[in-house]
């Protein structure tokens, strides 16, 4: 190889080495750049993941706290209910017993006795408690715990006393949520409205207010409540008659059995 050719060859070889050196450097810088980007991306994803974990952790803590509060509140309410259930029931029973005596004037609870029955008249979903009162082994009357679902407030409860023939002795309000000054006049302590029921009987026809074709004077500006009171009294009478029929049927069945045994 002559000197001229050798110089040309070395020049081309230097160019070749320089080109590959540049390419290598470029690849190194590109790799470093890509690695940095990848590192930043990983850090970003990790940051997002940690943020999501923190959010999930916060939500989980919130749910746990609310659950604990709900459990504690439920336990507390249950304890209060259990602690007050018996006293409340005792007060209710005492109130009902006092009302029975009030609606059965002349009945002596010491010499007489009560016989409690249940009856479900038409038009009601809940049965009524009919307490038959006996003196000297004879039916004195009955105290019926009744209610109506058509009152202005939806429902109220009263006690109605009947004699042995089905005539109304007296009435006593057990509980209501009627409008003060209007519907609350169903209580004889506040108005004479209930007094007009004494001595009446729904035997021939149901008791109704005058607006409905009956003989009962409605409370002024409280016709709905007055109508509901009549409804409760009528239910009480029907329940009383149902119980009397049931007792009479049982007595007849007993007599038939005794005759067959003889």
Number of C-alpha atoms within 10 A of each C-alpha: 7 6 8 8 10 11 12 11 13 11 12 12 12 12 12 12 12 12 12 12 12 12 12 12 12 12 12 12 12 12 12 12 12 12 12 12 12 12 12 12 12 12 12 12 12 12 12 12 12 12 12 12 12 12 12 12 12 12 12 12 12 12 12 12 12 12 12 12 12 12 12 12 12 12 12 12 12 12 12 11 12 11 11 12 11 11 11 12 11 12 11 13 12 12 12 18 12 12 23 25 16 19 23 23 13 9 18 14 14 7 9 15 17 17 10 13 19 16 20 17 19 10 10 13 9 12 16 21 20 28 21 23 26 20 16 9 9 10 17 21 25 29 32 30 27 25 29 23 16 16 23 18 14 13 17 22 18 23 25 31 32 28 20 17 12 19 18 24 22 24 27 22 21 17 13 18 14 19 13 8 11 16 23 19 21 26 19 14 12 12 14 12 18 24 14 12 20 15 13 14 19 19 14 6 9 15 23 21 19 13 12 10 9 13 13 19 16 21 21 11 11 19 19 16 27 24 24 23 27 22 21 25 27 24 27 31 26 20 25 29 18 18 20 18 12 14 13 12 12 12 12 12 12 12 12 12 11 10 9 8 7 6
